[in-house]
Amino acid sequence: MTTCGCPASDGMSGCDREAQDRPEALGSTRIAVFDLDGTLLAGDSTAAWLRVLICSSWLRFSVTAITLPICLFLVWFSASRRIGASVLLWIATVGYDQGALLKSIEAFVKRVERGEDSLRWRKDGLKAMDRHLAAGDRVLVVTAAPVWLAERLLASRTDVRVLGSALSRRWDGWLIGHHCYGNEKCRTLEQNGYGAAWDYAYTDSYDDAPLLAAAGKHGFIVNARPGVVAKLTARGPSRISQLRWS
């Protein structure tokens, strides 16, 4: 098991040498792609934000309690995940226009910054981003979280590009429009001009297998659950390195 990401801060690592064996995207600039929830963050940012909204109203809380079993069932399966998540999102945001929605995100992020929420950054993940930036790499964060939420959480990281899910307003609430999840992360990267392959990928989730596969030999699985690495390796990537981040 390896406990440090690429590139190494002192000299050329094995991953750096392997990177020379294939063309690099965007000319000579290497690309490092990071997942957000469970990887850079210890927790789920969308769930934490929605929890604050839902608990702010007894009516929202009551409706959520009734629908939650069905929504969790839908979220469990990839094909219906967007539907289940959209139902919870709509309950939490019905009555919110865009201004109110962004205001709720701002208030939530300030809670996180003050340490008033259980959501926290993984220090090792932020250090890995800093190492890539110091090496001149292009750093991208690609997440299933709403892009408005992810961008605000990473607002201080002006040298990091953030891509995420788009929300759309329906029936006086908000639903997930484009869901940046699974293979859609790869498609989103390509549509934004980053090609179909990158040099490094960091994630905690089996759902990001396409993201890791496109990174070739430079995939990193963070704080992996038992069996996840074996499943990922069997699915395609020839080498997955494990990281333990706190």
C-alpha positions as CSV (number, residue, x, y, z in Angstrom):
1,M,0.0,0.0,0.0
2,T,1.3,3.4,-0.9
3,T,0.5,6.4,1.4
4,C,1.5,9.3,-0.8
5,G,0.2,10.7,-4.0
6,C,2.0,11.8,-7.1
7,P,4.0,13.8,-7.9
8,A,6.6,13.3,-5.2
9,S,8.1,16.5,-3.7
10,D,11.7,15.2,-3.8
11,G,12.8,13.9,-7.2
12,M,10.9,11.8,-9.7
13,S,8.5,9.1,-8.4
14,G,7.6,5.9,-10.2
15,C,4.4,7.5,-11.4
16,D,6.3,10.4,-12.9
17,R,8.5,8.1,-14.8
18,E,5.5,6.1,-16.1
19,A,3.8,9.4,-17.2
20,Q,6.6,9.8,-19.7
21,D,5.5,6.7,-21.5
22,R,2.4,8.3,-23.0
23,P,1.4,11.7,-24.5
24,E,0.3,14.3,-21.9
25,A,-3.0,16.1,-22.3
26,L,-3.0,19.9,-23.1
27,G,0.5,19.9,-24.4
28,S,3.1,19.5,-21.7
29,T,0.8,20.3,-18.8
30,R,-0.2,17.3,-16.6
31,I,-3.8,17.0,-15.3
32,A,-4.7,15.9,-11.8
33,V,-8.4,15.2,-11.3
34,F,-9.9,15.1,-7.8
35,D,-13.3,13.9,-6.5
36,L,-14.7,16.1,-3.8
37,D,-17.0,14.2,-1.3
38,G,-15.2,11.5,0.6
39,T,-12.0,12.4,-1.1
40,L,-11.1,16.0,-0.4
41,L,-13.9,16.2,2.1
42,A,-14.6,13.8,4.9
43,G,-18.3,13.6,4.3
44,D,-20.9,14.4,1.7
45,S,-21.3,18.1,1.1
46,T,-24.7,17.9,-0.6
47,A,-26.2,15.7,2.1
48,A,-24.9,18.1,4.8
49,W,-26.3,21.1,3.1
50,L,-29.7,19.5,2.5
51,R,-29.8,18.4,6.1
52,V,-29.5,22.0,7.3
53,L,-32.3,23.1,4.9
54,I,-34.6,20.2,5.8
55,C,-34.1,20.6,9.6
56,S,-34.9,24.3,9.3
57,S,-38.6,23.6,8.8
58,W,-40.8,21.1,10.5
59,L,-42.9,20.7,7.3
60,R,-39.8,19.9,5.2
61,F,-38.6,17.6,8.0
62,S,-41.9,15.7,8.1
63,V,-42.2,15.3,4.4
64,T,-38.6,14.1,4.2
65,A,-39.2,11.5,6.9
66,I,-42.1,10.1,4.9
67,T,-40.3,10.0,1.6
68,L,-36.8,9.1,2.8
69,P,-37.1,5.3,2.6
70,I,-38.2,5.4,-1.0
71,C,-35.6,8.1,-1.9
72,L,-32.7,6.0,-0.3
73,F,-33.9,3.0,-2.2
74,L,-33.7,5.0,-5.5
75,V,-30.3,6.5,-4.6
76,W,-28.9,3.0,-4.0
77,F,-29.1,2.2,-7.7
78,S,-27.1,4.1,-10.3
79,A,-30.0,4.2,-12.8
80,S,-32.4,5.9,-10.4
81,R,-29.9,7.8,-8.3
82,R,-30.7,11.1,-9.9
83,I,-34.5,10.7,-9.3
84,G,-34.0,9.9,-5.6
85,A,-31.6,12.8,-5.1
86,S,-33.8,15.2,-7.0
87,V,-36.8,14.4,-4.8
88,L,-34.9,15.2,-1.6
89,L,-33.4,18.3,-3.2
90,W,-36.9,19.5,-4.2
91,I,-38.3,19.0,-0.7
92,A,-35.4,20.9,0.8
93,T,-35.6,23.8,-1.7
94,V,-39.2,24.3,-2.7
95,G,-40.0,28.0,-2.5
96,Y,-36.4,29.0,-3.1
97,D,-35.5,31.2,-6.1
98,Q,-31.9,31.3,-7.3
99,G,-31.0,34.1,-5.0
100,A,-32.3,32.3,-1.9
101,L,-30.7,29.1,-3.0
102,L,-27.3,30.7,-3.3
103,K,-27.8,32.5,0.0
104,S,-28.5,29.1,1.7
105,I,-25.2,27.8,0.2
106,E,-23.3,30.8,1.4
107,A,-24.7,30.4,4.9
108,F,-23.9,26.6,4.9
109,V,-20.3,27.1,3.8
110,K,-19.8,29.7,6.5
111,R,-21.0,27.2,9.0
112,V,-18.4,24.7,7.7
113,E,-15.6,27.4,7.8
114,R,-16.5,28.2,11.4
115,G,-16.4,24.5,12.3
116,E,-20.1,24.3,13.1
117,D,-20.8,21.4,10.8
118,S,-19.4,17.9,10.9
119,L,-18.2,18.3,7.3
120,R,-14.4,18.8,7.2
121,W,-11.5,19.0,4.7
122,R,-9.0,16.2,4.6
123,K,-5.6,17.8,5.2
124,D,-3.8,15.2,3.2
125,G,-6.0,15.8,0.2
126,L,-5.4,19.5,0.3
127,K,-1.7,18.9,0.5
128,A,-1.9,16.6,-2.5
129,M,-3.6,19.4,-4.5
130,D,-0.9,21.8,-3.4
131,R,1.9,19.4,-4.5
132,H,0.3,19.2,-8.0
133,L,-0.1,22.9,-8.2
134,A,3.5,23.5,-7.1
135,A,4.7,21.0,-9.8
136,G,2.8,23.1,-12.5
137,D,0.0,20.6,-13.0
138,R,-3.6,21.5,-13.9
139,V,-5.8,20.7,-11.0
140,L,-9.5,19.9,-11.5
141,V,-12.2,19.0,-9.0
142,V,-15.0,17.0,-10.6
143,T,-18.0,16.2,-8.4
144,A,-21.6,15.0,-8.3
145,A,-22.3,17.8,-5.9
146,P,-24.1,20.9,-7.3
147,V,-21.4,23.0,-9.0
148,W,-22.7,26.1,-7.1
149,L,-22.0,24.4,-3.8
150,A,-18.7,22.9,-4.8
151,E,-17.4,26.2,-6.3
152,R,-18.3,28.1,-3.0
153,L,-16.6,25.4,-0.9
154,L,-13.4,25.8,-3.0
155,A,-13.7,29.6,-3.5
156,S,-10.4,30.2,-1.9
157,R,-8.7,27.9,-4.4
158,T,-8.7,30.2,-7.3
159,D,-6.1,28.1,-9.2
160,V,-8.4,25.0,-9.2
161,R,-11.2,24.5,-11.8
162,V,-14.4,23.0,-10.4
163,L,-16.9,21.0,-12.4
164,G,-20.1,19.6,-11.0
165,S,-23.8,18.9,-11.3
166,A,-26.2,21.6,-12.7
167,L,-29.5,22.3,-10.9
168,S,-32.7,23.3,-12.7
169,R,-35.8,25.0,-11.2
170,R,-39.0,23.0,-11.5
171,W,-42.4,23.3,-9.7
172,D,-41.1,26.1,-7.4
173,G,-38.2,24.0,-6.2
174,W,-34.9,22.6,-7.6
175,L,-34.0,19.3,-9.3
176,I,-30.7,17.9,-10.6
177,G,-30.4,18.8,-14.2
178,H,-27.1,17.5,-15.5
179,H,-25.8,14.9,-13.0
180,C,-22.0,14.9,-13.0
181,Y,-21.8,11.3,-11.7
182,G,-20.0,8.2,-12.9
183,N,-19.1,8.2,-16.5
184,E,-20.7,11.7,-16.8
185,K,-17.6,13.0,-15.0
186,C,-15.4,11.9,-17.9
187,R,-17.9,13.4,-20.4
188,T,-18.0,16.6,-18.5
189,L,-14.2,16.8,-18.5
190,E,-14.1,16.2,-22.3
191,Q,-16.8,18.7,-23.0
192,N,-14.8,21.3,-21.1
193,G,-11.7,20.8,-23.2
194,Y,-9.7,18.5,-21.0
195,G,-9.7,15.5,-23.3
196,A,-10.6,11.9,-22.6
197,A,-7.5,11.0,-20.5
198,W,-5.6,12.6,-17.7
199,D,-2.5,11.9,-15.7
200,Y,-3.8,11.5,-12.1
201,A,-7.2,10.8,-10.6
202,Y,-8.1,10.7,-6.9
203,T,-11.4,9.3,-5.6
204,D,-12.9,7.3,-2.8
205,S,-15.7,5.7,-4.8
206,Y,-16.2,2.7,-7.0
207,D,-18.6,4.8,-9.0
208,D,-15.6,6.7,-10.3
209,A,-14.1,3.7,-12.0
210,P,-14.3,5.4,-15.5
211,L,-12.4,8.4,-14.0
212,L,-9.7,6.1,-12.7
213,A,-9.5,4.0,-15.9
214,A,-8.9,7.2,-18.0
215,A,-6.0,8.0,-15.7
216,G,-4.2,4.8,-16.7
217,K,-1.6,3.8,-14.2
218,H,-2.1,6.9,-12.1
219,G,-5.3,6.2,-10.2
220,F,-5.6,6.6,-6.5
221,I,-8.3,5.3,-4.3
222,V,-8.7,7.2,-1.0
223,N,-9.5,5.4,2.3
224,A,-10.9,2.5,0.3
225,R,-13.5,0.2,1.8
226,P,-12.8,-3.5,1.8
227,G,-13.1,-5.0,-1.7
228,V,-13.3,-1.7,-3.5
229,V,-9.8,-1.9,-4.8
230,A,-10.2,-5.5,-6.0
231,K,-13.5,-4.5,-7.8
232,L,-11.8,-1.5,-9.5
233,T,-8.8,-3.5,-10.6
234,A,-11.0,-6.3,-12.0
235,R,-13.1,-3.7,-13.9
236,G,-10.2,-2.3,-15.9
237,P,-7.4,-0.2,-14.3
238,S,-4.2,-2.3,-14.2
239,R,-2.9,-0.6,-11.1
240,I,-4.7,1.2,-8.3
241,S,-2.7,2.7,-5.5
242,Q,-4.3,3.1,-2.1
243,L,-4.0,6.3,0.0
244,R,-4.9,6.8,3.6
245,W,-5.9,10.4,4.1
246,S,-6.9,12.1,7.4
